[in-house]
């Protein structure tokens, strides 16, 4: 049986913890874009990242994949990293000098890659499916990319678009990318544009929504030093601090060093306002953000369309349920193809806490009804009679979000707790500031 983590709330009801500090990991999204950009420009990859204990596993995987290609490997593995799979699909299509196999593990081969592959083929890439059509693993052959008009379906992942945008340093002809469906997680694509703009590769958004790029003169690689990396904390990771504070008594404070506002990270546009509705304020300091619980939720119903910030959904759902706020969140059907089927995972694991969520094709909702041990409805929140074992479905965001429900049910177990290393390696250490944690 895999190890599990027993999480217990030891604070008395209504007792506020002392002000505390959470040390968030560096921004996974910013780092990934900076590393791919640096490699496409011919810059040396940083070596000091490998020893950092707070570095997300996804970044270790991406670094390894970039180095493997540079060292002449014929098989490039990205483990369970969806970001690395998408970015490396485009990267290897442009850089390959030999036949390559791009593969992942576990759920990676169940997550679609077809929209990106089809777009890359329009640019001249030679990519073939090795097993199931539309999914990894992939065979990638050397090819010379050309310009022109590309159509792309980015309705399931903005990383398809970001992977194309990041090719700017090696594009020799004008490229126009037209989207065939509404873009999800649009702020992440805007972040990619901002990173490239800052490096001198401007993609222009046209009135019809198309993205166009005209090549600029390149500087020889030998003249380019190692790219300085932006040291900014991860806003997606901060969603769990927001959720935790929302579940605490009025007056609770949490300081988050290196969290910057304003920020190019898309989730920074949404977190402060989403959690303000749950009584949490966001105070910006010099190089930090402070969260404070100032009041109880003023509304007992919540409704939002969150296609632009889907990574926030698990933490937000936990905060809403924990604060007894009925909700309906729409525009999140693409959460089904994340590290897990996140809609299904949230529903199955909250049900273990007697909380029946309603899953629809593009929405998740709760009407404040709870189930008793006899499966009858109740509106009175109570702890399960037995310690529930939460299965995070190998999904870091499910594990981190559901763990916070220990504040309400007093005790629960999380199986396979190491899955949080994908984005937040020190999560359990940070959570241990407030809750009692014990490996089983």
N, C-alpha and C positions, 0 to 999 in steps of 0.2 A: 504494500500500500504506500503511495507517495506521501511525503510529509505534509502535515497541515499545521496551520498557525492558529492557536487559540487566542482570541482577542476579548478582553474583558474591560468593561467600564467600571472604575473603582470610585468615581466621584459620586457623592451623595446627590440626590435629586435637587436640582436648582443651584448646586454649588459650581461656581465659575472657577476654572483653572487660572493659575498665574499667567500673566502675559508671556508668550513663548515665541520662539523664532523657528521658522522652517527654512532649511537650505535646499532650494530647488535645484534640479539638474540644469545644465546649459540647454538653451533652446535647440531641440532636435531638428526642427524645421529649418532654422537659420543655418545651423552647422552643415546639414546635408547639402543644402544649396551651395554654400561656400566651398565645400570640398569638391563637389562635381565641377563647379566653375573653375576652381584652381587647377584641377587636373586637366580640363579641356584647354586651359590657357598654357599648359606646359609648366606650371609652377610645381616646385617640390611640395609634397604633402607633409604636413606637420608631424613630427615624431613625438612631441610631448603629450599628445592626447592619450596615447596608449596606457599610460600609467595613472590616469585620472580615475579615481574610484566612482566619481559621480557621473561619468560619461554614459549615456544611454547605450544599451546593447545594440540598438539599430545603427548607431554611429560606428561602433567597433566593426560591425558587419560590413557597412559601406566602405570604410577604410580598407578592410581586408580585400574586398572585391576590387577596388581600384588598384591596390598594390598587386594583386594576383594577375590582373590584366597586364600591368606594366612589366611584370617579371616573366611573362611569356606562358602563363598557365593556359591550358586548353579548356578546362572546366572551371567556371566561376560560380560559386555557391553564395547565395544571399540568405541562407537560413530561413527564418520566418519573417524577414523584413519586407513588407510590401513596398515601403519607400525605396529601398535598395533595388528591388525587382524592377520597378517602373523606371527609375532613373538609370539603372544599368542597361536596360533594354535599349533605350535611346543612345546612351553613351557608347556601348559596344558596337552598335550599328554604325556609328560614325568613326570609331577608332580601330575596329578590328583589322588586323593584318594577317589573320589566320582563321581557320574554322574554330568556332567557340561554342561551347554548350553553357547556357545560363540556366541554373536550376535553383530551387529552394527546397525547403523541407516542410513536412506536415501540411498545414492548410494552404501554403503558398501555391500549391498546384491545383487548388480549388478556387482560386481568386482570379477573375477574368483579366486578361491582358490584351484581348483582341482589338479594342479601339485604338490603343497605342500602336500595336503592330501594323494595323491597316494604315494609320497615318504615316508611320515610318516608311512603309512600302511605297507610299505616294512620293516620298522624297528620294526613292531609289534604294532603300535598305533591302538586304536579302535576309529575311527572317523566315524560319519554318518551325512549325509545331512538331515536337518529337513524340508527343502522346496524344492527348485530347485536343482537338481543334479549339482555339480560343484561349488556351491556358498554358502556363509553363509546364514542363521545361521547353526551352527554345534552342534552336540551332541558328547561329548567326554567322554569316559569311562576309568576307571583305567586300566593301562596296564604296562607290564614290557618290556622296549625296549631292543632289542638285536642288535648285530652288523651285519656285512655283507656288501654286495654290494647293493647300492641304485642307481636307475636311476632317473634323474630329468630333466624336461623341464623348464629351466629358461629363455626362450626366451621372456617372457613378463615381468618378474620382477626378479631382482637379489635378492630381499628380500626372495624369496623362498629358495635360497641357503644360504643366511645369517642366516635365521631361523634355518636351519639344522646345520650349523657350530657352532652356539651359544650353541648347546646342549653338546658341548665337556665336560664341567665339570661333567656331570652325565652319560656319556657313559662308559660302563664297558667292551666293546669289540671293536676290530678294526672295523672301518667303512670306506668304500670307496664310494664316490659319483661320479658317471659318468654322464656328461651332454649329453642329447640327441640332443640338438640344441645349436646354438651359444648363449653365455651368453650376455644379455644386461646389461648396467650400471655396467660393470665389475669392475670399480674402487671402487664401494661400497662394493662388495664382498672382494676385496683386503683390504679395510679398516677393515672389520670384521675380516679377518685373522690377520691383524696387532694388533688389540685390543686383540685378543685371544693369539697371540704369546707373547705379552707383559705381559699377565697374567699367562703364563706358559702352554698354551694349543696349541701346534703347529700343524696346519693343513699343510700338505705337498702337493704341486701341482706337480703331476707327468707329465712326458713328453707327455702323451696322453691327458692331460688336466684334469684328474681325481683328486679329492681331497681326501687324506687319513689321518686318524687320529688314533694313537695308544694311548690308555688311559694312563694317568700318575697317580701316587699316589696322592690321595686327602688329603688335610689338613682338619682336623675336623672343622666343622663350628664354634664351640665355640672359636676357635683360630683365627678366621678371623675378623678383625675389619671392620668398615664401609669403603667401597671402596672410595678412593679419586677420585673425578670426574674431568676430564680435562676441564678447563675453557678456551675454545677456541670459537671464534665467528664463525658463520655459513657462509661457502663459497657460498652455494646456495643463501642465502639471499643477499649476496654482489652483485649478478648479477644485481639487480635493481639499486644499486649505480653505477655500471659500465655503465648500459644502460643510466641512467640519465646524467652522465658525458659526455657520447658520444653525447648527444643531446644539450650540452651546448657550448658556444663559446670557442675558444682556450684560454687557460690560467686558466680555471676553475679547482679547486682542491677540493678533498674530502678526509678526514682522517678517517680511519676505525680502531678504537682501538680493540685489542684482535684478530685481523685477522692475522693468522700465516702462514708464507711461509718459507720453505716447510711444508706441512701438509698432514696428512693421509686422509683428506677429498678429495674425487675424483674430485670434481669440481675445486679444486685449480690447477689441472693439465691442465685445458683447458681455464679458464676465461682470464688469462693474455694474452695469444696468440690470442684468438678469438677477444678480444677488441683492441688489438694492431692494428689490421687491420682497426679499426674504429677510430684510432688516440688517443687511451687512453693508457697511460703508467702506469705500476705498480711498485711503489717504496717501497721496504721493509725496515721498520724501526725497532726499538727495541720495540717489542710488538704491532706493528701497521703496516698497509699498507696505502700508500697514492696513490690515483688515480689522474691523471692529463691529461687534454685534451691538446695535444701538436700540433695536426694538423688535417686537414680534411681527410676523407677516401681517400686513394690513388687509390682505385679500385672502379668501379661502378657495379661490379658483385661479388658475394660471393657464394661459394659452399662448403658444408661440410657434412660429415657423422657423426651424433651425437648420435648414439645408446648408447655410453658410458656415455653421460652426458645429458639426456633428460630434466632434470629439468631446464636447462639453456635456452631451446628453447623459451619460452614466452618472456623473457627479451631480448634475442638476436634478435628475430623477430621484436620487437618494436624498437630496436636500428637500425636495418637495414632499416626498413621502414622509420623511422624518419630521417635517413641520406640519404634517396633516393638511396639506394643500392639494386639493383636487387639480388635475392638470390634463391638458391635451397638447401634445407636441407633434407637429406635422412637418413634412418635408424631409423625413429621415429614413426613407426606404433603403437608401444606399448603405445604411449601417449593417445590413444583412451580409455584406461582403467584406467586412473588416476582419480582424484576427479571429473573430467568431461571428456568428449571426447575432449581433448585439441586441437586437430587439427580442429575439427568442431567448437569449441568455438572461437578459434582465427579467423577462417574464417568469422563466422557470426558477430563477434563484430568489426573486422576491416572493414567489409563491411559498417557498420554504419558511418564510417569515409570516405566512398567512396574509399576504398582500397580493390580491389578484389584479395584475395589470392587464389591460386590453390591448392586444397587438393587432394592427391593421397593416395593409400593404405599405402604407407610407406614413404611419402615425403610431403613437403610443399614448395611452391615457389611463387615468385612474379616477374613480368616483368617490374615493375616501371610504369605500367599503372594505372591511376586513373579514377574514374567515376564521371561525372558531375551530376548535379541535373536532367538532362534529360537522364541519363544512357548512355551517349556517352563517349568514351574514351578521356582521356586527360593526358598530361605529366606534367601539372602545378599543384603543390600542393597548395591547398587552404582550409580554414576552412569551416566546414559545416555551412549552413545558420541558422540552429537551433542547440541548445545544445544537442548533442547526449547522450542518456542514455545507458551506457554500462552494460550489464548483464554478470557478471563473472561466471554464472552457478555454484555458490557456490564453486568456485575453487579459492583458495588464490593466486595462481600464475597468473591466468588470471587477477584478480583484480589488483594486484600489477604492472603487466606489462602494461596493457592498460591505467592505470592511468597516466603513464609517457607521453602518447601521448598528454596530455594537453599542453606540451611544444610546440607542433607543431600546434595543432588546437585551442590553446588559452583557450578553456573551454570545459569541458565535465562532465558528472555525472557518478558515479559508484553506482549501486544498491547493497544492502546487503553488505556494506563495512566491516562488522565485520568478514567476512570469512577469512580475512588476519590473524586473531589471531591463526589460525592453525599452522603457522610457524613463524610469525613475528608480535607479538602483538603491537609493537610500530611503525609499518610502517607509519601510517598516521602522527604520531608525527614527525618522521624523515623527511617525505616528506614535511611537513609544513615548514621546513627550507628554501625551495626553492619556493614552490607553495602556493597559497592561498586556504585553504580548509574550506568548510562550509557545515554543515549537513542541509539537506532539509527535 
